[in-house]
Amino acid sequence: MSFVVMPTAVEAARLLCQEARIVLTSLRGGPPHIARGELAQDLMELRDRIPLDLERHLQNTSSISNNNNNNNNNNRSTTESEEKLSDEHEDPLPQQNLPLVVDPSFLRPSMDYSRPFLAVVTDPRASGPHTAVALQSIRRLLQRNVLPVNEHVTRGILGCKFEQTNAAQDEAVEMAIADVLCLLLQMGGGGGAGGGSSSSSCNHESNSLEPQIIQEAFHTVFVTRNTFLHNSPALGYHLDDVLVQMVQACHGNVPATRVILEFILHQLLHTPLTSMHSSGSGVDDETTSRETQAANDATRVLCLRLVRLALDPWPTGDDIDDDELEKTYQAELLPLIQDDLCLSLLMTGQAIWHHGGNYHGTAGSGGGGGGSGNHSLHLVSPAVLTEICATITYLWNCKPLRPHLMAQFEAIWTGFYTRALALLRRRREPVNAAAYHANLVFDAEVEIILESLVDLFHLHDHSQPVDKYNGGGALETMFVYYDCHLHRSDVAIGLYVELCRACGGIVNEEGFPIAAPSCNNNGNGPPPPSHGSVASSLDDDDLSAASSSGDPTTSLVQVDHPWRPVPAHLKELCAAAIMGSMKSLFRDDTNPHKLSDCNHSASDAAATAKEDNSPGQEVSADQVPNVTTTHLLKKIKSQKRFMRKAARIFNQKSSRGIEFLVDCGLLSEPITPSQVAHFLRHAVVVGLDKAAVGAYLGEAGKSSSKSSSTSAGPPVWERDWFHKECLEAYCGLFCFQEQSVLDSLRMFLAAFRLPGEAQQIDRILQAFADKCAALCQEASTLLSNDPKKASDAAYLLSFSIIMLNTDQHNTNIRADRKMNVHDFVKNNTDYGRDITEPGKELPRDYLVAIYDSIKEEEIRTEGEGADGAMTVERWKDVLRQANAAAAQEALETEQHSSVASATFLHPTQADADDLTELILEHIWKPILSAIGAFWNVSGRFSSGMLADEGQMISPSLSNGGGPNANGGYNQHAVMLGVQGARLGMDISLELLHGVRQLGRVDIFRKVFAWVCDYSGLLQGSTNNSGTSITAALVESVEAQSALLVAVRVSVEIGEDLDMDCWKRLWGILFELRDAHLLPKCLLRESDEDLLRPAQRQEWTVATLKGDMTDIIADEFALGEGKKEKVRQSSSKATSMFSAFGRAIFGVDEPEEHPPVQRRSEPNTGKSGAVIWDELAQSDDEGESWDPEDEGTEDRAQVGTLEAELGEDIAHLSPGAVFEAQLIRENIDIDQQMETPVTGLERAEETNLFQRSPRARLRSRLQHSCHLQGLISDSRYLDDYSIKQWLMALVDLIPIPNSQNIVSGTQPMLIDPSKFSTPSTGKIGMGDRSVSDVSFSTPSFAAVSNWSIPVSPGSEAFAEVLICEIALKNRDRLKILWPGLLQDHYVGRLSKLVTESSSEDPQKIVTPDPGLEKRITGLLRLSVCSTNRDEMASAIISSWKEILPVSQEQKAQSPFKAFHRHLSEGLWRIVSHVDGLLNLDQSGWEGLQALFNWCATRSCSLPQVQAPLTVLDEHDPAVQTYRALHLLLNSPGLESSIPCHLIDCLRTLVAAGDTRHYPQLCMASLDLLQLLNQKKVRLLDDQSAETAELFCTSCWRRIVEAMAEAAEHPRWSNVRQHALSMLTDLFLDRQNSLVPFTHLCKALSEICVPLAGRCIVSMQMGQGSIPSTDELMIEFELCIGLIFKPLRHHLKRGLAGHMESHVYPLWNAVLSVLEELLSPSLPDDGCGLPETLRVTMHDLATEHLQNAVVMLVSTGVLDSPNSDSGISRTTQDAVLRMGISRDSLECWMQVSAESSG
């Protein structure tokens, strides 16, 4: 209400007269006694008196105004500056002509003007309309500030009485009363907008109402509202608004707010909970019950809204005034909030699952079978529940209030939210309509609770840190102030675990399975174990022990009735809460890099080691983590973890539990009973069993004395005196002051469970009575002053109450045999003289009250803390403990202790840094379990959980997938899992990204590994086939979403994955490949195939058939018979490869054959998958892929989805986008099914719409995840990450001759220690150490027993991936090759050579697809490396270690099948000529090995058959020649080309001859000549030693190679070409650089004997010479080879080399000619005609003559009669040739004449 300006005196007079006239007019319309009675007379007198009072007031005011004006004139300044200053700053004074306002003097006594109006209001004779008019007049006068706001007016309104005549008119009067009272509170309540301001009222002293008056006014309106709520809803709604305004008006007036709040809370606590359940009394009673409940619910709704209005806003204390107001609020209002408000919220909220006193029965069985007690009774409406949640949310978000309500919120979180989630999981399947309706009601209630929980987790200020009460999100705050407090429950993690369990999770925060709830005979199973209980804190070893012992609280049990699944919409809310908390948690980690320098890593490791100890082991005190005090959260969580373990041990054996506490240092030595008592009192929150507490308290102990405590014997805590003092100390921890014996007993028994033995109960009750009798309410009135008698009386009364409780609530006792009130009173009135004093008998009323209380509400010796139900007594105990804890904390704060206590937390900045990480360590395992439930993963959580067979099992797809009954796939069944797929996808992505952001790479990798396992593709057993995997994936969108998450994360943030993670991802891709689900874009190589399409098709067919004979068999080495045997053996031995091939092509039954060696193959069902890039049959519809337009199809698909979703797609989560895509596909399928077939459809339309499920899934994977990014984006990874990639991929490839099933434990060929983690560098967003293992994270690695069978095709695919990754990272080959790629390629391929040489030579090793891609991969890397200067030699040199060398190795080597691959690879390597310049010697040796192998292999290939006259251009021989030709014709390589290439050229010549292709022989000879020219040219600048070495190692070998080609080939043109080249070799000018010595040796030792042998062969007719002309040509070439080099180089040998060089050469010539021309040669057997022979003889003689003539002319030969050695030798040889001495002398004479 806005402020109203005070009226002037004249205006006030007019208003009074006007309102009096209005009321008079109304009265005059009534009966005579009203129209002319006292009421009318008073109003008329008022009208007469007002003018007189106004005149007097004006006169007095005028005189005062004149005096003020005179004073102002005298004080006026005369200077102009002063006047101006006065005009600017002086306050304006009221002028004489302004109307005068009303002041107190105008109203004589204040009651004179309001009395006539109030008289009408309070007179019962006035009818409703008259009263309404009077109330309206009063309201208008109050609004204009004409009437004062005081107690008189307010009480007059409260005392309103009128004659009821008409219901509508009566409602109008009630409405007017409420409006006037509201206005009075607004003007006089002290905090409203219209009252309480000194500037708006002249009656400031009287314009204020007392709190009592305000309470009466509020009470009046509230009661009126309840009265007319049903009969007049409109009036009820109006009064609701009035009450709201009244509360708002009192804000700021703390006493008024207090009285109103007290009244509201009283209404909340005492408004009854009325059941709507029909008891059989009739329909009218049920209708009345419903109406009553509706009225009560409306009252609760209004009260809760008013409570929030009364508290909002709460003062924050930002300034001095606000600070004082805040202190006042805390003193006056805080106790009401702490006690009454929170209790009412909790107890009203708990009404959704219990009724009356039967909390447990209804809670445990709501929603069950058809019994009347099994329904969830609708005691609280959804509107009330909404207001309860809103109020809880407000209290939590009110930062000044939150610190003072921690104990209350602990009860609310555990007793309301956590309990609701626990009950949600334990609803039975409905069996009738009533149970179904009960489930609907309960679901609606839980939905409201979950919505409020989502808001709590989502909405908070992220800018505030968590090192104060005011900062952080809900989860962080709960964790700090509950989970990190030794005496409080694990609220945050407990709530989070329940959220995850509602989503389907089955583990606790430590990753251990939570026991399933069992069910008793009545169907009311006990509540699930609360967080921190024994079942939720078992370690691995203890779980197995508990299971073997048959303990039902710790072992997994099967329920005997079906729990219904949590409804989908509630799962959605639970997932939203999980998502919201994770987002807030990761977003609140604003400074993830602030890790203190304290040594917490060692502490964490020590704590982890401590946790791994079993209970039975001795634990020393030095094993306790020594966490520094700067990390209090870690310290307290560590201590609380040990307390939980101690509680678990105590539950099994109390003595061992206490011993564990002492060993861990949680109990200091010497141990005292008080310490143990505190543990028993407060350790229930960490899982201490109440039954174990009761058993220890009631135990008598072992007899001994205190003095013997140090002597040998039982531990001190097992002795009788210790037990007694511990029990007394335990009872002293309860606050029994001002409590009745009954309330104290309820409080006492709620903390533990009474043992069953009578003596133990007696001890406990006696100790209780001793404490209670001195402090309870009855101590001063009903009990004796003698402490002993009072204690005995309290003991007997307590025992009697327990007996009564058992009697009244035991179902086995019949109703007629139960104790009645008379017997109970009689038994307890007088206990005898020794106990009850005269006059101290217990009153009957007192005992009857106890009887009624026990009858109405049972004493639960166990249950309040477990099932979450709250009672008044339990609430009192909670408040007292909270007050004691607050007092202790305040005391510590005052003492300013340097080290905070472990009980009370004082967070530091280091704690704020540790908080997010600590929470993450506790929640990631439950979240992961919930994700598995969303993805419909059956199979138990493998960590720490045993299967029925005792084996560790891994999660798998529960539905299994597969075709339906018709053989097809049910697309609608696929859509059933869309919600789980979306939620699991979003939560897993959020978790993975958040964990990585925090820098916890260890957790990140574990989560990723489990996500991969959840895809169901890593659980392939040896009998799984590709078809079953395809069916499972098609039918399970959950598995598809898990797959998408794994791929998406690996592409986006794969740099933080380790080798195990990558192995899982590659394993998934292998399974997808085997199932033909990978898109085409991934099934390709970036380089062109080494085989042509026709050759590739031939290779594929041979691989499918398992018959590699045509590719492997040596045509000439084996022969036809053995070749056929090899073909048969290969066909049979490769049966696993050829299952599919034989079905297509067919193979005859083979005969007996020698075995064929190949890699052993287990029966995995995948041996037929041998083609790595194949697609399934008829599954390529609509999948067109163009390498030039990569990504176009993806963009088109995304564009279509964006067009449908509009701009919302940018704001959708990945899971939502995947869901939208599935929905779009489903709509298309439905439309396709509804579209009739007309027969006019085009073929392309059919391919577009009628796609198989596998093709749709493949397209979906291609569009939803960027699989190509796995390869293309690898170049962005760091060195360590890329090594992990490749190591994982290499490790997955089966080792040769081993089972091709890979697993997480397969031995590695590569040592990972070679690649250490980098010491520096950021991981994710932070730089937290990967090695830091927190103490709160036990060993929880992902399952390592996964295994998948790797098909031959997948092995080939893996090799392709290795090569592609290496090529994408070609800049880092220097890092990747040594120790990684080198070990893989060289190690595996060289092993084939060594194994083949050691095996039986009769065995033939056949190749496989993996070997092919391994070889081609190395070839591709070799090609790539030629452009990398530093790596070319290292990679290419590996071929010399891989290729077989010996003939045995070559005969058995599987490389024989890859001649086309190797030759094409060789050509591509040599094509990079510039890169070959950088090869060192080892690189050239490797290249030479490739040349030699290709040339050698070409020799064994089939001959060129007619009508073909040339070899194919891709033939290995041709490819080798091309490579050599390019190499020898490339400038700059002369000095680098090794001479060993001569062997390759010799082999090529032989290959051309063998394969009937003489062109190859001649071309190879040309290359030999070219090689000679290039090498000889280099001798020009070389030293003599170099020239000598060259001639020995290279030039002579060239001569030998040409000589070999001149003698052996079957083709005469080849021999002629070789002879001609050999002759030219010695005649070439460049050969002058060759030392004469080597020329002569080559001629004498190689060429001349070669020519002789050739001539002899021709004479004998042994050569294959087609004609005589050819024969003569070859003969002349041979003669020329003998004599032309001799004549050409003869002069070079004259100077001092005659005897050492010319003589041997001439002797060799003579020897050859002697053999050719000797007359002693037989004529028989000669294959030549006589004429041809004579011609050859004459030609040889002529050349001899010319030689002799030249020798004589040069002075080599003397006269025939000379005795020189050469002359004598020549003469003797010529004579033996049949030439006469005369002829010789004639030749020499001619030579002498010509020279002369």
Disulfide bonds with the S-S distance in Angstrom:
none
